[in-house]
Amino acid sequence: MASDEFEYDVAVSFAGEDRRTAERFAELLKAEGVSVFYDFWNKADLWGRNLYPQLAEVYSKKARFCVMFLSAAYAKKAWPRHEMEAAQTRAFRENEAYILPVRIDDTAIPGISETVAYLDLRRETIEEVAKIAVEKLRTAGPPCGQDGAQVQPPAAATAVVPARRVGKLELKKQFTDQDRDQFLDDAFEIVARFFQDTLAGLESESPGFLGKFKSVNANHFTSVIYRDGKNVAQCGIRLGGLGRIFTNQIVYSSDPNATNSMNEWISVADDGEELYLKSGGMSNMMSSQQTDRLTPHAAAELFWGILTRQLQR
């Protein structure tokens, strides 16, 4: 999709702690034919180069857009700051929407105005963010060249898929068992990645604490939080449900190795237009309204809140 003016459609900027999220985003864009600069995919090109000017070149000149995954880790790291400064130079020069922020948490990032519109991974899934990014590329106007002139991208980059019309009828979508199962499978992967990444960064974010993530199998993982070496919180999260009665769910249990007990669960529901998640309501952490309609990322945060609730006392 990249134009003759730009080598990449999107350059991804992130902290190492958020690599799994950024990599998933890059993979989703690549599957849609989007050209992405993601450092692990450019190892051969970067090998032996002076990275300081090389990355400045990428983030200031070589991409149509720069997607930044903003987090506490991003604010602390030198390389993300360097990438952001290069991107800001480009944004200032062209005076257009070049930097596309994606918030992972509420950390204030110097240089990124609070009034700039952003996407939030606590409300949207990474799949939804990727879908919006593709839409942004396809509907964006011709990019500006280095001399300020408009550059006409290929037709594929500007084509807008017309909305499907059904007259005045408002038809509900019929979701199959396969649709629901796939949605739940994808949600479980998001929950697992959330726990793995959050536990991995726990020590740097909260001195004295250490997180441990363990994959039991493809449908079950465990999490433990240690404080000064003592186990202070633990859980197990499973895909599949509980026995023959409760099936097709993501189940949370305070016993990491349990296969026949649960303290909370998430199931799939729909409104006739899209699928979403809802909790069983066993946790009193959130109101019933908040747990009636969850994104996979919000479900992960619900489970994380249950795990860490006792630490707040």
C-alpha positions in Angstrom: 0.0 0.0 0.0 3.0 2.4 0.5 3.2 5.2 -1.9 6.2 6.2 -4.1 6.9 9.0 -1.6 7.0 6.8 1.5 8.8 3.5 2.1 6.3 2.5 4.8 2.6 3.1 5.4 3.1 2.9 9.2 6.1 3.2 11.5 5.4 1.6 15.0 6.9 3.3 18.0 6.8 1.5 21.4 8.7 0.6 24.6 10.2 -2.9 24.9 7.7 -3.7 27.7 4.9 -3.3 25.2 6.5 -5.2 22.3 3.9 -8.0 22.2 1.1 -5.5 21.7 3.0 -3.6 19.1 4.0 -6.8 17.3 0.4 -8.1 17.2 -0.6 -4.7 15.7 2.1 -4.9 13.1 1.1 -8.4 12.1 -2.5 -7.4 11.7 -1.6 -4.5 9.4 0.8 -6.7 7.4 -2.0 -9.2 6.8 -4.0 -6.4 5.3 -1.2 -5.5 2.9 0.0 -2.5 4.9 3.8 -1.8 4.8 5.0 -1.5 8.4 8.3 -0.5 9.9 8.7 -2.8 12.9 12.3 -3.1 14.2 12.4 -6.9 14.5 11.4 -7.2 10.8 14.2 -4.9 9.8 17.1 -6.5 11.7 19.2 -7.1 8.5 18.8 -3.5 7.4 19.6 -2.0 10.8 22.5 -4.4 11.6 25.8 -2.4 11.8 24.2 1.0 11.3 24.3 4.0 13.6 20.7 3.6 14.9 20.4 7.2 16.1 20.3 8.9 12.7 18.8 5.8 11.0 15.7 5.7 13.3 15.4 9.5 13.1 15.2 9.1 9.3 12.5 6.4 9.5 10.3 8.3 12.0 10.6 11.7 10.4 10.6 10.9 6.6 10.0 7.3 5.6 6.4 6.5 6.9 3.0 7.8 6.0 1.9 7.6 9.7 3.6 6.9 13.0 1.5 4.9 15.5 2.8 5.3 19.1 1.8 3.0 21.9 1.9 5.3 24.9 2.5 3.9 28.4 4.5 4.4 31.6 7.3 2.4 30.0 7.2 4.6 26.9 7.7 7.7 29.0 10.8 6.4 30.7 12.8 5.0 27.7 15.3 6.8 25.7 14.7 5.2 22.3 11.0 5.8 22.2 11.7 9.4 23.2 14.1 9.7 20.3 11.5 8.2 17.9 8.8 10.6 19.2 11.1 13.7 18.7 11.7 12.7 15.1 8.0 12.1 14.5 7.2 15.5 16.1 9.6 17.2 13.7 7.7 15.7 10.8 4.3 16.5 12.2 5.4 20.2 12.8 6.8 20.5 9.3 3.7 19.1 7.6 1.0 20.4 10.0 -1.2 17.3 9.5 -2.2 14.2 11.4 1.0 12.2 11.3 1.3 10.9 14.9 -1.5 8.5 15.8 -1.4 7.8 19.6 -2.7 4.6 21.1 -2.9 4.7 24.9 -2.1 1.7 27.0 -2.5 3.6 30.3 -3.0 7.2 31.4 0.7 8.2 31.7 1.3 11.8 30.6 3.8 11.8 27.7 5.7 15.1 27.4 5.2 16.4 23.8 1.9 14.6 23.2 -0.9 17.0 23.9 -3.9 15.8 25.9 -6.2 17.3 23.3 -4.9 15.1 20.5 -7.4 12.4 19.6 -6.2 8.9 20.5 -7.3 5.3 20.7 -7.3 3.5 24.0 -6.5 -0.2 24.4 -8.6 -0.2 27.6 -11.6 0.3 25.4 -10.6 -1.1 22.0 -8.9 -4.4 21.3 -5.7 -4.4 19.3 -7.7 -5.9 16.4 -10.1 -2.9 16.5 -7.2 -0.5 16.6 -5.6 -2.2 13.5 -8.9 -2.1 11.7 -9.2 1.6 12.3 -5.6 2.2 11.2 -6.3 0.4 7.9 -9.4 2.6 7.5 -7.3 5.7 8.2 -4.8 4.8 5.5 -7.5 4.1 2.9 -9.4 7.3 3.5 -6.5 9.6 4.2 -5.9 12.3 1.6 -2.8 12.3 -0.6 0.3 12.5 1.6 2.5 15.6 1.5 6.0 15.3 0.0 9.2 16.7 1.5 8.6 19.9 -0.5 5.0 20.3 0.8 3.5 19.2 -2.6 0.7 16.7 -2.6 1.7 13.1 -3.5 -1.0 11.0 -5.1 -0.9 7.5 -3.6 -2.0 4.4 -5.5 -5.7 3.8 -6.0 -5.7 1.0 -3.4 -4.6 3.4 -0.7 -7.5 5.8 -1.3 -10.3 3.4 -2.2 -13.2 3.6 0.1 -15.4 0.6 0.5 -19.0 1.7 0.1 -21.3 1.0 3.0 -23.6 -2.0 2.6 -27.2 -0.8 2.2 -30.4 -2.8 2.8 -32.9 -0.1 2.1 -34.9 0.8 5.3 -34.6 -2.6 6.8 -32.4 -3.0 9.8 -31.3 -6.6 9.7 -29.7 -8.2 12.6 -26.6 -10.2 12.0 -26.7 -13.9 12.7 -23.6 -15.1 14.4 -22.6 -18.7 14.1 -21.1 -21.0 16.8 -17.8 -20.7 14.9 -18.0 -16.9 15.1 -18.5 -17.0 18.8 -15.8 -19.6 19.4 -13.3 -17.6 17.4 -14.2 -14.4 19.2 -13.7 -16.2 22.6 -10.4 -17.8 21.4 -9.1 -14.4 20.3 -10.2 -12.8 23.6 -8.4 -15.5 25.6 -5.2 -14.7 23.7 -5.6 -11.0 24.5 -6.2 -11.7 28.2 -3.1 -14.0 28.3 -0.9 -11.4 26.6 -2.2 -8.7 29.0 -1.3 -10.8 32.0 2.1 -11.9 30.6 3.1 -8.3 29.7 1.8 -6.8 32.9 3.5 -9.4 35.2 6.7 -9.0 33.2 6.8 -5.2 33.9 5.6 -5.4 37.5 9.0 -5.3 39.1 10.0 -2.1 37.3 6.7 -0.4 38.0 6.3 -1.6 41.6 9.6 -2.1 43.5 9.4 -5.1 45.8 6.9 -6.9 43.7 7.6 -9.7 41.1 5.2 -11.3 38.7 5.3 -14.8 37.3 3.3 -16.0 34.3 3.1 -19.7 33.4 1.4 -21.3 30.5 -0.1 -24.6 31.6 -1.4 -25.4 28.1 -3.0 -23.6 25.2 -6.2 -23.0 27.2 -4.8 -22.4 30.7 -2.3 -20.1 32.3 -1.4 -19.2 35.9 -0.3 -15.9 37.4 1.5 -15.3 40.7 2.5 -12.0 42.4 5.3 -12.0 44.9 6.0 -9.3 47.4 9.6 -9.5 48.8 9.6 -13.2 47.9 6.2 -14.0 49.4 3.2 -15.2 47.3 0.6 -12.5 47.9 -1.8 -13.1 45.0 -2.4 -15.9 42.5 -4.9 -17.1 40.0 -5.5 -19.4 37.1 -7.4 -18.4 33.9 -8.9 -21.1 31.6 -10.6 -21.2 28.3 -13.5 -23.6 28.0 -15.7 -23.2 31.1 -16.5 -25.5 34.0 -17.4 -29.1 33.3 -20.5 -29.9 31.1 -22.7 -27.2 32.6 -20.7 -24.0 32.0 -19.0 -24.1 28.6 -17.6 -21.6 26.1 -16.3 -19.3 28.7 -13.1 -17.7 30.0 -12.9 -18.7 33.7 -11.0 -17.1 36.5 -10.1 -19.1 39.6 -8.2 -18.0 42.7 -6.7 -21.5 42.7 -4.2 -21.5 39.9 -4.4 -25.2 39.2 -8.1 -25.6 39.6 -10.1 -27.2 36.7 -13.5 -27.5 38.5 -13.9 -24.2 40.3 -14.2 -20.5 39.5 -14.6 -17.1 41.1 -15.6 -15.2 37.9 -16.3 -16.0 34.2 -16.6 -14.2 30.9 -19.0 -15.3 28.1 -19.8 -14.1 24.6 -22.9 -12.1 23.8 -24.1 -10.0 20.8 -26.5 -7.2 20.1 -27.4 -8.2 16.6 -24.6 -6.2 15.1 -21.4 -7.2 16.9 -20.0 -9.6 19.5 -18.9 -8.6 22.9 -18.1 -10.1 26.3 -20.1 -10.0 29.5 -19.1 -11.2 33.0 -20.9 -13.6 35.2 -21.2 -10.9 37.9 -19.6 -12.9 40.7 -17.0 -10.1 41.2 -18.3 -7.0 43.0 -15.5 -4.8 41.7 -17.5 -3.2 38.9 -21.1 -2.3 38.5 -23.4 -4.6 36.5 -23.5 -2.0 33.7 -19.8 -2.0 33.3 -19.6 -5.8 33.2 -22.5 -6.3 30.8 -20.5 -5.2 27.7 -16.7 -5.7 27.7 -14.0 -5.7 25.1 -11.3 -8.4 25.5 -8.9 -5.8 27.0 -11.5 -4.7 29.5 -12.1 -8.3 30.4 -8.4 -8.7 31.0 -8.5 -5.6 33.3 -11.5 -7.0 35.2 -9.5 -10.2 35.9 -6.4 -8.3 36.8 -8.4 -6.2 39.2 -9.7 -9.3 40.9 -6.2 -10.6 41.2 -4.8 -7.4 42.7 -7.8 -6.4 44.8 -6.4 -7.9 48.0 -3.2 -5.9 47.5 -5.1 -2.7 47.8 -6.4 -3.4 51.3 
